[in-house]
Amino acid sequence: MKLKPFVLFIVLAFAITAHAQGFLSNLSIGVGGEGVFPSSTFQKSGYSSGNFNNPPAQTTSNSVGGIVDARYDFGHHSALGVAVSFNRATEYYVDSEATFTHVKSNNVEIIGSYIFRLPSNERVKPYAMFGGGMVHFGPVTGYDTTGTPDSQMKAAFAYGMGTDIRMSDRVSLRLQYRGLVRTDPDFKLYSSNPGGFGTQLRSNVAEPSIQIVYHF
């Protein structure tokens, strides 16, 4: 996948910068598994009252994937983080004539966040987070659209909360919920053939994860 060198560069640059500035002790890296559960879709105003008797609809399958999360703590209550996660899901689309099509894709999420540390003790360290980034949708074989789907990037807003549970001086267990609000992908088929695939609507995606975190 073309994004892999870019993702590796981001993670390495994050670590090298922290080390070069002598702040490696404030850096942590989390690695774990993540569930991806698209839930509600935000309807556009007047969308369902257009020229369709049955307005088009789009849904995304649930999936699981992996996540790598690098964070740098500064001050008493603040941290900055860059998370990269991977999953594979299927986009299902039904048009106004009740014709179903689908596209399976490999998805890469690159999300930057500000983390605010909530009141804590030595063992349990809760936090809240918000930020944003991009989701890359890369179609794979097995689609049944009339056109050929293409890779696509969509902006995403992120929010959530979680907690780090100390297991040792260097290792923590992280339990996290992250939500993403992003536009449903159309794999560049909608603009070339309006109504051919995709709704251009936004979805809220629930992403709970569990990670093992190493503190440098």
KEZATI-427779 format. One record per atom (N, C-alpha, C): x, y, z. Coordinates in steps of 0.05 Angstrom, whole numbers, padded with zeros to 5 digits, always signed. Layout:
<atoms>
XYZ
...
</atoms>
This chain:
<atoms>
+00017-00024+00000
+00000+00000+00000
+00018+00025+00000
+00012+00045-00017
+00028+00068-00020
+00031+00084+00005
+00011+00083+00023
+00012+00099+00048
+00032+00089+00068
+00040+00063+00066
+00057+00052+00087
+00083+00067+00091
+00098+00074+00070
+00122+00090+00075
+00116+00117+00089
+00094+00130+00081
+00086+00155+00093
+00080+00152+00123
+00065+00131+00129
+00058+00126+00157
+00083+00120+00174
+00101+00104+00163
+00126+00098+00177
+00142+00123+00182
+00143+00140+00162
+00157+00165+00164
+00147+00183+00187
+00120+00184+00189
+00107+00200+00210
+00115+00190+00238
+00113+00163+00242
+00119+00152+00268
+00149+00156+00275
+00166+00151+00255
+00195+00154+00260
+00202+00183+00265
+00191+00201+00250
+00196+00230+00254
+00188+00239+00281
+00165+00229+00290
+00154+00236+00317
+00175+00227+00339
+00184+00203+00336
+00203+00192+00356
+00230+00206+00355
+00241+00210+00330
+00267+00222+00327
+00267+00251+00337
+00245+00266+00331
+00244+00294+00341
+00244+00295+00371
+00228+00278+00383
+00228+00277+00413
+00255+00271+00424
+00269+00252+00412
+00295+00244+00422
+00315+00266+00418
+00314+00279+00395
+00334+00300+00389
+00331+00323+00408
+00307+00328+00417
+00303+00350+00436
+00306+00342+00465
+00313+00318+00469
+00318+00308+00497
+00293+00303+00512
+00270+00299+00499
+00245+00295+00512
+00235+00267+00510
+00252+00248+00505
+00243+00220+00500
+00228+00209+00524
+00234+00219+00548
+00220+00208+00572
+00191+00215+00572
+00182+00234+00556
+00154+00242+00555
+00139+00228+00532
+00152+00211+00518
+00140+00197+00495
+00130+00170+00502
+00107+00162+00491
+00096+00136+00495
+00085+00125+00468
+00086+00099+00465
+00076+00086+00440
+00056+00064+00448
+00032+00066+00438
+00012+00046+00443
+00006+00029+00418
+00003+00003+00422
-00003-00015+00399
-00026-00033+00408
-00046-00037+00391
-00068-00054+00399
-00088-00059+00377
-00112-00068+00386
-00133-00075+00367
-00156-00055+00370
-00171-00051+00349
-00192-00031+00348
-00217-00042+00334
-00241-00037+00345
-00265-00043+00331
-00275-00018+00316
-00287-00022+00293
-00297+00000+00277
-00327-00005+00271
-00344+00012+00284
-00372+00008+00283
-00387+00034+00273
-00390+00037+00247
-00405+00060+00236
-00434+00059+00247
-00443+00081+00257
-00470+00081+00270
-00488+00100+00255
-00492+00124+00265
-00512+00142+00254
-00501+00156+00229
-00519+00163+00211
-00513+00179+00187
-00528+00206+00190
-00514+00227+00183
-00526+00254+00185
-00538+00261+00159
-00565+00264+00158
-00579+00270+00133
-00575+00300+00126
-00571+00306+00100
-00571+00333+00091
-00600+00345+00092
-00602+00370+00097
-00628+00383+00098
-00642+00380+00071
-00667+00370+00072
-00682+00366+00048
-00674+00343+00030
-00655+00327+00040
-00644+00305+00023
-00666+00285+00016
-00682+00276+00035
-00702+00256+00030
-00726+00266+00016
-00728+00292+00011
-00752+00303-00002
-00745+00313-00030
-00724+00301-00042
-00717+00308-00069
-00734+00294-00090
-00722+00287-00112
-00737+00274-00134
-00739+00244-00131
-00730+00233-00109
-00730+00204-00105
-00755+00196-00089
-00769+00175-00098
-00789+00164-00081
-00777+00149-00058
-00754+00137-00063
-00738+00124-00042
-00710+00135-00044
-00703+00153-00025
-00676+00165-00027
-00654+00145-00025
-00631+00149-00039
-00609+00131-00037
-00599+00128-00009
-00587+00105-00002
-00577+00100+00024
-00550+00087+00022
-00533+00091+00043
-00507+00079+00043
-00500+00070+00072
-00489+00046+00074
-00481+00036+00100
-00453+00025+00098
-00439+00024+00121
-00412+00012+00122
-00412-00011+00141
-00400-00033+00133
-00399-00057+00150
-00382-00052+00175
-00388-00066+00197
-00371-00066+00220
-00345-00081+00214
-00323-00073+00227
-00298-00087+00222
-00280-00084+00247
-00257-00098+00246
-00237-00096+00266
-00210-00089+00253
-00192-00078+00267
-00166-00071+00256
-00145-00066+00277
-00123-00055+00269
-00101-00049+00288
-00096-00019+00290
-00084-00011+00312
-00079+00017+00317
-00051+00020+00330
-00037+00041+00321
-00011+00049+00333
-00015+00079+00341
-00008+00085+00366
-00014+00112+00377
+00010+00122+00391
+00022+00143+00379
+00046+00156+00391
+00037+00182+00405
+00046+00186+00430
+00038+00210+00445
+00062+00223+00459
+00060+00250+00460
+00081+00265+00474
+00067+00283+00495
+00075+00279+00520
+00063+00294+00543
+00079+00320+00547
+00064+00341+00552
+00077+00367+00560
+00058+00381+00580
+00071+00396+00597
+00055+00408+00619
+00045+00387+00638
+00026+00394+00655
+00015+00376+00675
-00009+00361+00665
-00024+00371+00645
-00049+00359+00637
-00052+00355+00607
-00031+00360+00592
-00034+00360+00563
-00016+00341+00549
-00025+00331+00526
-00009+00314+00508
-00018+00318+00480
+00000+00312+00461
-00007+00312+00433
-00002+00283+00423
-00020+00274+00405
-00018+00247+00396
-00023+00245+00366
-00010+00224+00354
-00015+00217+00326
-00021+00187+00326
-00045+00180+00316
-00053+00152+00315
-00057+00144+00286
-00047+00120+00280
-00050+00108+00253
-00064+00081+00257
-00087+00078+00244
-00102+00052+00247
-00109+00041+00219
-00113+00015+00219
-00118+00000+00194
-00142-00018+00197
-00159-00019+00177
-00182-00038+00178
-00191-00043+00149
-00207-00064+00146
-00220-00069+00120
-00250-00070+00124
-00265-00056+00107
-00294-00055+00110
-00307-00054+00082
-00333-00058+00081
-00348-00057+00056
-00369-00035+00057
-00369-00019+00036
-00390+00002+00032
-00413-00010+00016
-00437-00009+00027
-00461-00018+00013
-00478+00006+00005
-00487+00006-00020
-00502+00029-00030
-00527+00018-00044
-00550+00031-00039
-00574+00025-00053
-00586+00050-00065
-00591+00050-00091
-00601+00074-00104
-00631+00076-00102
-00643+00096-00115
-00672+00101-00113
-00688+00079-00127
-00675+00063-00144
-00689+00041-00157
-00685+00015-00142
-00675+00017-00117
-00670-00007-00100
-00649-00026-00112
-00630-00015-00126
-00607-00031-00137
-00584-00029-00118
-00574-00053-00109
-00553-00054-00090
-00526-00057-00104
-00506-00042-00095
-00478-00046-00103
-00460-00044-00078
-00436-00053-00081
-00418-00052-00058
-00389-00050-00067
-00372-00039-00049
-00344-00036-00054
-00330-00044-00028
-00311-00062-00029
-00295-00070-00006
-00269-00053-00007
-00260-00043+00016
-00236-00026+00016
-00219-00030+00040
-00193-00026+00036
-00174-00024+00058
-00172+00005+00067
-00177+00010+00093
-00179+00037+00103
-00156+00043+00122
-00144+00066+00118
-00122+00076+00136
-00130+00103+00148
-00131+00105+00174
-00138+00130+00187
-00113+00142+00200
-00108+00167+00194
-00086+00182+00206
-00098+00206+00221
-00097+00204+00248
-00112+00224+00264
-00093+00237+00285
-00092+00263+00285
-00077+00278+00305
-00097+00288+00327
-00088+00287+00352
-00106+00294+00374
-00092+00310+00395
-00107+00327+00408
-00099+00339+00433
-00112+00323+00456
-00096+00315+00475
-00105+00299+00498
-00104+00316+00523
-00126+00317+00537
-00128+00331+00563
-00130+00311+00585
-00110+00311+00603
-00110+00292+00625
-00129+00301+00647
-00147+00283+00654
-00166+00288+00675
-00154+00281+00703
-00167+00289+00725
-00157+00282+00751
-00152+00252+00754
-00128+00245+00765
-00120+00217+00765
-00105+00210+00790
-00097+00184+00792
-00079+00176+00813
-00056+00161+00800
-00039+00149+00816
-00015+00136+00805
-00021+00113+00787
-00044+00100+00790
-00051+00076+00775
-00069+00081+00751
-00089+00098+00755
-00110+00102+00734
-00108+00131+00725
-00104+00135+00699
-00100+00162+00687
-00120+00166+00664
-00144+00177+00670
-00164+00182+00649
-00157+00207+00633
-00170+00209+00610
-00165+00232+00592
-00188+00236+00573
-00190+00260+00563
-00208+00266+00541
-00192+00275+00517
-00203+00273+00492
-00187+00279+00469
-00205+00290+00447
-00193+00307+00430
-00206+00316+00405
-00185+00323+00385
-00192+00321+00359
-00173+00327+00339
-00185+00322+00311
-00168+00314+00293
-00177+00309+00266
-00155+00298+00248
-00162+00291+00224
-00143+00280+00205
-00156+00270+00180
-00146+00249+00169
-00155+00239+00144
-00160+00209+00145
-00179+00199+00129
-00184+00171+00125
-00179+00164+00095
-00162+00145+00090
-00156+00137+00062
-00171+00111+00057
-00188+00111+00036
-00204+00088+00028
-00191+00077+00002
-00181+00052+00004
-00168+00040-00019
-00184+00015-00028
-00199+00017-00050
-00215-00006-00059
-00199-00030-00067
-00210-00054-00062
-00197-00079-00069
-00216-00093-00088
-00207-00116-00099
-00224-00131-00118
-00249-00141-00105
-00270-00146-00121
-00295-00156-00111
-00317-00136-00112
-00313-00112-00123
-00335-00092-00125
-00353-00100-00148
-00378-00088-00148
-00397-00094-00169
-00409-00068-00180
-00394-00046-00179
-00404-00021-00189
-00400-00020-00220
-00415-00002-00232
-00414+00001-00262
-00387+00013-00270
-00376+00031-00253
-00350+00043-00258
-00329+00030-00241
-00304+00037-00246
-00281+00027-00230
-00276+00045-00206
-00279+00035-00182
-00275+00052-00158
-00245+00060-00156
-00240+00084-00146
-00213+00094-00143
-00208+00101-00113
-00183+00102-00106
-00175+00109-00078
-00184+00138-00072
-00190+00143-00047
-00201+00168-00040
-00194+00175-00011
-00189+00201-00006
-00184+00211+00021
-00208+00228+00030
-00215+00224+00056
-00237+00240+00068
-00227+00251+00094
-00234+00277+00099
-00227+00290+00125
-00245+00278+00147
-00234+00278+00171
-00249+00268+00194
-00244+00285+00219
-00265+00288+00234
-00263+00301+00261
-00264+00279+00282
-00246+00281+00302
-00244+00260+00322
-00250+00271+00350
-00262+00254+00367
-00267+00261+00394
-00267+00235+00410
-00264+00237+00436
-00266+00212+00452
-00255+00215+00480
-00252+00192+00493
-00241+00192+00520
-00230+00164+00525
-00214+00161+00547
-00203+00135+00553
-00188+00137+00579
-00173+00116+00586
-00157+00116+00610
-00134+00097+00606
-00111+00105+00618
-00087+00088+00619
-00086+00076+00647
-00083+00049+00648
-00081+00035+00673
-00053+00025+00676
-00039+00035+00696
-00010+00028+00700
-00007-00001+00708
+00010-00015+00693
+00017-00043+00699
+00045-00045+00710
+00063-00027+00702
+00090-00026+00713
+00101+00002+00708
+00126+00006+00714
+00138+00033+00710
+00138+00041+00681
+00139+00022+00663
+00142+00028+00634
+00117+00020+00618
+00100+00004+00628
+00078-00008+00612
+00051-00001+00624
+00032+00006+00607
+00004+00012+00615
-00015-00003+00596
-00039-00007+00606
-00061-00017+00590
-00079+00006+00584
-00085+00011+00558
-00102+00033+00550
-00129+00023+00541
-00150+00034+00553
-00178+00029+00544
-00188+00055+00533
-00197+00055+00507
-00204+00080+00495
-00229+00078+00477
-00244+00099+00477
-00266+00102+00458
-00260+00127+00441
-00259+00124+00415
-00255+00146+00397
-00278+00146+00376
-00290+00170+00372
-00310+00173+00351
-00299+00189+00328
-00306+00181+00304
-00298+00197+00280
-00324+00206+00266
-00324+00231+00257
-00345+00241+00240
-00332+00246+00213
-00341+00231+00192
-00329+00235+00166
-00350+00230+00144
-00344+00240+00120
-00362+00236+00097
-00359+00207+00087
-00382+00195+00080
-00381+00169+00069
-00366+00169+00042
-00349+00149+00036
-00334+00149+00011
-00352+00142-00013
-00345+00153-00036
-00359+00146-00061
-00339+00135-00081
-00313+00134-00073
-00292+00124-00091
-00291+00138-00118
-00297+00164-00117
-00296+00181-00141
-00316+00172-00162
-00336+00157-00155
-00356+00149-00174
-00380+00168-00175
-00385+00182-00153
-00408+00200-00151
-00404+00224-00169
-00380+00236-00169
-00375+00260-00185
-00375+00255-00215
-00366+00230-00222
-00364+00224-00250
-00391+00214-00261
-00408+00204-00243
-00435+00194-00251
-00454+00198-00228
-00464+00223-00224
-00481+00229-00201
-00504+00209-00197
-00506+00199-00173
-00526+00179-00167
-00517+00150-00173
-00492+00148-00184
-00482+00121-00191
-00472+00106-00166
-00461+00119-00147
-00452+00106-00122
-00446+00129-00102
-00456+00126-00078
-00449+00145-00057
-00470+00165-00052
-00472+00174-00027
-00493+00193-00019
-00481+00220-00011
-00454+00222-00006
-00442+00246+00003
-00451+00254+00031
-00462+00236+00046
-00471+00241+00073
-00449+00236+00093
-00452+00246+00117
-00432+00241+00138
-00441+00220+00158
-00422+00205+00168
-00428+00184+00187
-00411+00188+00212
-00422+00179+00235
-00408+00177+00260
-00398+00148+00263
-00372+00145+00268
-00360+00119+00269
-00349+00115+00298
-00359+00095+00312
-00350+00088+00339
-00326+00070+00337
-00304+00076+00351
-00279+00061+00349
-00267+00055+00377
-00278+00036+00391
-00266+00028+00417
-00240+00012+00411
-00220+00016+00429
-00195+00002+00425
-00183-00006+00452
-00165-00026+00451
-00150-00034+00474
-00121-00036+00465
-00103-00023+00480
-00075-00021+00472
-00056-00027+00496
-00033-00038+00489
-00011-00039+00507
+00008-00016+00502
+00014+00000+00522
+00029+00025+00519
+00056+00022+00532
+00077+00030+00518
+00104+00031+00529
+00112+00060+00533
+00120+00067+00557
+00129+00094+00564
+00160+00094+00564
+00172+00112+00548
+00201+00114+00546
+00213+00128+00570
</atoms>
